[in-house]
Amino acid sequence: MTPELRRTLGVFDAVVVGLGAMVGAGIFVALGPAAEAAGTGMLPALGVAAVVAYCNAMASARLAARYPASGGTYVYGRERLGPFWGYLAGWAFVVGKTASCAAMALTVGAYVWPAHAHAVAVAAVVALTAVNYRGVQKSALLTRVIVAVVLAVLAAVVTVSAGAGQAERLGLAAELPRGGVLQAAGLLFFAFAGYARIATLGEEVRDPERTVPRAVPIALGIALAVYAAVAVCVLAVLGPEGLAASAAPLADAARAADAGWLVPVVSVGAAVAALGSLLSLILGVSRTTLAMARDGHLPATLAAVHPRHRVPHHAELAVGAVVALVAATADVRGAIGFSSFGVLVYYGIANASAWTLGRRERPLAMLGLAGCGALAFALPPTAVLAGTGVLAVGVVAYAVGRGRPAAPGA
C-alpha cells in the first residue's frame, strides 16, 4: 500500500501556500500590457481575471480529490474526457508554461539591467537550469521569504505612489479599445498563475473537503486586493499611457513619485520574485515533460532520470534550452500573451473535465469554461495565432504518434 502524506496543513497554511504561488513576479510586469489593452479598464479586468481563476481553481480542487495522482489536468482530461484531451492539456501546459518561464526571465532582465535584458534573462535560465539539474528545489521556508519580500516591496510602492498620485490622470483612457477589458483580463490572468497550487494539497491538509474550498477564495481575495491597490496607485502616478509604455512599471512609478531610493529595492524585489517563479516553473514543466515522454507523447529520451541526482535531466536540459532560446528572442509582452493562451486552454480542459463530475459541479464548471474561452480569444491576435498554431502542431504530433510504443518502463 502506498503511504499517504501527513495531513498537517490547516486553512491558514493552505492560504499561505496559495499566496506564495500567486503573489510573485507577474504583478511586476503584467500591468503594462493590460494598460495598453484597456487603459483604466484594467481595474475591472482584474476582477474578471480573478473570477475565472476562482472557477479554475475550484474545478482543479474537485478533480484533485477524485484523482490524487500527479499530473494535474493531464490526468483529469485523460480520465474524464479521453486520452486526446489529456494529451492536449499536457501539451498546452508545457508550451504555455515554457512561455511563462521566458517571461519571468525577461522580467529579471527588465528590472536588473534593462539595457541588456535578453542577456540577463538567458543567464538566469542557464543558472537555474544548472541548479535544478542537481536536484535542488525551492523550500517552503524560501517560499515564505519570497512572499514576505514581494509584499514588502509592493507595500512600499503603494505607499509612495499614493502620496504622489494624480487621480485626474485616470481619465486619460475614457475611450477603451473594443474588447479591451477582456484582453486586459486575459493578460492579467498571467499574474494569478499558481492559484491552483492549493488544489494539489488534498493529501496534505486536514479535512480537505472543507479546507480547500475555504482557502482558495481567501487566497484569491487577498491577491486581488493587493493587485488592485498596486494597479490603482501605479496607474495614478504614471497615467494609462505611461503605464502602457513601461517595461518595468513599478520601478518607473517609484521614479515618477520622486522616490528614487526605492528603485533599487523594487528591482531586487522583482528579481527575487521572478527567479523564485522561474525556478518553480522549470521544475513543473520538466516534470510534465517527463510524464508525457513516459506515456509516449514526447521523445523517449526525455523520460531519462539521472542515476545520481534522480532528476529528469534530459527533460530539464531540453526545457532550459527552449526557454533560453525564447528569452533571447522574444518580447516579454508577447511571452505573457502566449503563456496566458496556453494556460487558459489547459484550464478550459480542466473545467470541461469537472463538468462530467455531476450536476452539482456544472454551473461553476460552465462559467469557468466560458471564461477561459472568452479570455483566450480576446488576447492579442498574435498571441492567439501563435498559440493556436503551436496547439495545432501538438495535435498533428499526437496523430502521427498514435500507435508508437511508449518509452521503455512506462
N, C-alpha and C positions, 0 to 999 in steps of 0.2 A: 504493500500500500504506500502511495506517495505521501510523504509527510506534508502537513499543512503549515503555512506560515503562521507566526504568532500574531494573535489579534490584540494589538496594544494601542491602536490609534483611535482617539475619540473625535468629536466634531471639530474641536479647535485644531488638533493636529492635521486633520484632513484639509481644513481651510488653509493652513499654513503651506501645506504641500501644493495645493492648487494655486495659491498666490505665487509661490516660488516658480511654478511653471508658466504663469501668465505675466506677472509684472517683471518684464525683462527689457530687452533691447528694442522691442517693437515700437514702444511709445517714443523712443528717441528718433525714429526715422519715418514712421508711417504718417505723421501729421502733415508733412509737406505734400505728398501725393494726394491725400484726402482733401486738403485745402484747394489744391489745383483743380480737383474734380468738382467740388461743391461750394467753395467759399465758406461762409458761415454755416452752410448746410451740413458741414462735417459734424456739428454738435448733435443734431438729431440722428445723424448717421451712426454715431457711437452707440446710441440706444438700439438701433436696428441690428447692428453687429452683435451686441450683447444678447439680444433675444434669440437670434439664430444660434449663437454659441451655446446658450442655455438648452435649447432644443437638442442640439447635437450631443451635448454632454449627458443629458438625461437618457437619450437613446443609447449611447455607449454604456451608461451605467446599467440599464436593463439588460442589455446584451451580455455585458461582462458577468452579470450574476448568473446568466444561463450558460455561458461558455467561458469559464475562467482561464482557458489556455492563453498563452502569449500569442500575439499577432494582431490583436485588435480587429478592425473591420475586414482585414484579410481573412480572418477566421469566420467572423459573423456573416459576411457576404457568401462565403462558400457554403456554410451550413444552412443558411436560411433561404438563399436565392439561387445557389448553384455555383459550380467551380469557376465559371467565367467571371461572375460578378465579384467573387473573392479575389481572383487574379487582378481584375481591373482596379479594385480598391487598393491592392498592394502596389500596383504599378503607379496609380495616381499619388499614393503616399510617397513612394520613392522619388518620383520626379518633382513633386511639389515641395517636399522637404529638402531635396537637394538644392532647389532654388532658394529655400529659406536659409540654408547654410551659407550660400553665396551672399545673400542679403545681410546676414549677420556679420560675415567677414568684411563686407564693404562698409558696414556701419562702424566697425572698428577703425577702418581707414579714414572715413569721413570725419571722425571726431579726433583721432590721434594725429594724423598727418594728411590733411585734405589735399595737398599738392601731389601726393603720391599714394592716394587711397587704394588704387588697384594693387600696387606692390605690397603695401601693408596687409591688404586682405589675403593675398596669396601666401605671405609669410605666416599669417595667423593660421591658415588652413594647414599648411605643412607642419607647423609646430604642434597643433592639436591632434593631427593625424598620427604623429610620432608618439604623443602621449597615449592616445587610445591604443596604439599598436602594442604597447607594453602592459595593457590591461589596467591602467589607472583610471578610475571612474570618479565622477563628482560625488562627494559625500553629502549626507543630509545636513551636516553642520555647515559645509560650504554653501549649500543652497540657502540656508538661513542668513549667512553672512552677506551673500549677494543680494538677497531681498532687502536686508536692512540698509545696505549701501545705496541701492537704487531708490528706495523710498525716501531716504535722507536727501539724496540729490534732487529728486522730484519735489520734495517739500521746499527745498531752498529755491528752486526755480519759481515755484508758485508764489513764494513769499516776496521775492524781489520783483517779479512781474506784476503782482497785484498792486504793488506800490507805485509802479511806473506805467501801468496800462492806461490806454486811452480808449474808453468804451465806445466813443463815437466812431472809431475806425472800423468797428464791426459792421457798419452799414455799407462798406465798400462792395460787398458781394450780394447785393439785393437781387440781382439777376443771376439765377442759378442755371447752369447748363441743364439741358433736358436729360433726365435720368441721373443728374449729378449726385443726389443724395444716396441712391442705391450704389453707384460706383464708389463713392467715398466709403460706404458701409462695407463693400467688398474689400477695399484696400485696408480699412481699419480692422477688419476681421483678422488680418495678419498679426495685429497687436494682442489679440486674445488667444493666440495659438498656445496650446498647453493646458487649456481648461479641462480637457477630458482626462488629464492625469489622475484626477480624483476618482474617476470611474474605474480605473485599473487597480484600486486599492481594496477591492471587495474582500480579499482573503486576509487583509492585514488590519481591518478596522473592527471595532466592537459594534455588534448589531448593524451590519452593513445596509440592511433594508431600510433602516431609519437614518443612519448616519450619512450615507452618500447623498440621498435626496436633500438633506438639510445643508450639507457642506457646499454643494455645487452652487445654489443661488447666493449663499453668503459670500463665497469667494468671488463669484462673478460680480456681485453688487459692490464689493469693496474695490475690485479692479476698475469697474465702471466709474465709481466716484472719484478715484484717483485720476483716471484718464480724463474725465470731464473737467476736473479742476485744472489740470495741466493744459488741456486744449483751450479752455476759456482764457486763461492768463496769457499763454503764448500768442493766441490769436489777437488779444487786445494789444499786446506790445508790438508785434510785427505787422498786424493787419493781414487780411487774406492774401493779398498779392505778395507781400514779403514772405509769408509763411510758405506759400506755394512755390516760391523760388529757392527756398532754403534746403540745402542738403544736410545740415546739422541744426535743426530748428531750435533746440533747447540751448545750445551754445550761442546762437545768434540772438535769442531772446535775452540772455544774460547780458550780451554786449549792448543791445538796444536799451536795456534798463539801467545802463551805466554801472553794471556790476561786473566789471572786467575780472575782478578777483575770483568770480565764480566759474569763469570759462574753463580753467584747467580742472576744476572739481567736476564739472559736468562731463568733460572729455574723459576723465578717469572713470566716472560712473558709467558712462555709455560703453566704454571699452570693457569694463568688468562685466556688465550685463551681457554684452554681445558675445564675449568669449565664453561665459558660462552657458549661454544658449547654444552657441556653436558646438561646444563640447558635447552637450546632451543630444543635439540634433545629429551629429555624425555618428554617435553611438546608436541612436534609434534607426537611422537609415541603413547603416551597415547590418544591423540585426534583422531588419525586414528583408534586406537583400539576401542574407544568409538563408532565411526561411524560404524565400521564393526559389533560390537555387536548389535547396534540398528537395523541393517539390517539382523540380524540372522546368520551372518557368524562366529561369535565367541560367547562364552557362554554369556547368557543374563545378568548375574551378572556384567559383565564388562561395561554394559551400565548405571550403577548406578551413580547418581550425588549427591554429598554431600549436605545435606539440608542447611547447614550454609555457607560453603566455596564455594559452587557452582562450584566444580571441579569434574572430573570423578575419584573419589578417588579409586574405585576398580581397574580401569584400570591403574592408576598411581602406586598403590602398586604392581600390577602384573608385570608391566613393570620394576619397580625398583628391584623387586626380581629376575627377569630373568637376568637383566643387572648385578646385583651384583654377581650372580652365574657365569656368563660368565667372568666377570672381575676377579673373584677369581681363575679361572682355565685356561683361555685362554692365548695365546701368542698374543702380540699386532700385530705382522705381520700377523698372521692367522686371527685376527679380521678385519684387514684392507682388506685383500683379500676377505673374506666372505662378508663384507659390500659392497665392490665395485661390487661384483657379483649381490647381491640383488638389489642394486640401478640401475645398468645397465639394468637389466631385467625390472625394473619399468619404466625407460625412454625409453626402447625399445618399450614398450606398448604405451607410450606417442607418440612416433614417428609414430607408426602404426595407432594410432588414428588420428594424424594430416594428414596422407596420405589421409584419407577419406574426408577431408575438401574441396578438389578441386584440380584442375590441378596446380594451382599456388603454392600450398604448397608441392607438391610431390617431387621435386628434393632435397630440404633440408631435408624433412622427410625421404627419401630413404637413404641419406647419414648418417643421424643420426641413423636410424635403423641398417644399415650395420655396422656403427662404434660401436654401443652398443654391437652387436653380436660378432664382432671381438675382442673387448677388454674383454668382459665377458669370452669368451672361451680361451683367451690367458693367463688368470690369472693362478697362481699356481694350479696344478691338485687337491691338497687337497681342495682349496677354491671352485673350480668348482664342485667337487664331493659332498662336504658338501652342497653347495648352491643348486645344483640340487636335492639332497636328501630332503632338507627342503622344497623346492618348491613342490616336489612330495607328501610330507606329506600334504601340503596345498591343493593340487588337490584332494587327497583322502578325506580329511575332507570336501571339497566342495561337492564331490559326495555323501558322506554319509549324509551331512546336507541338501541336496535338499529336499524340501518339509517340512522341520522342520519350525514351525511357528516362526516369528520374535519376538524379545523382546517386551514385553508389551509397548505400547505407541509409537512403531516405525512407 
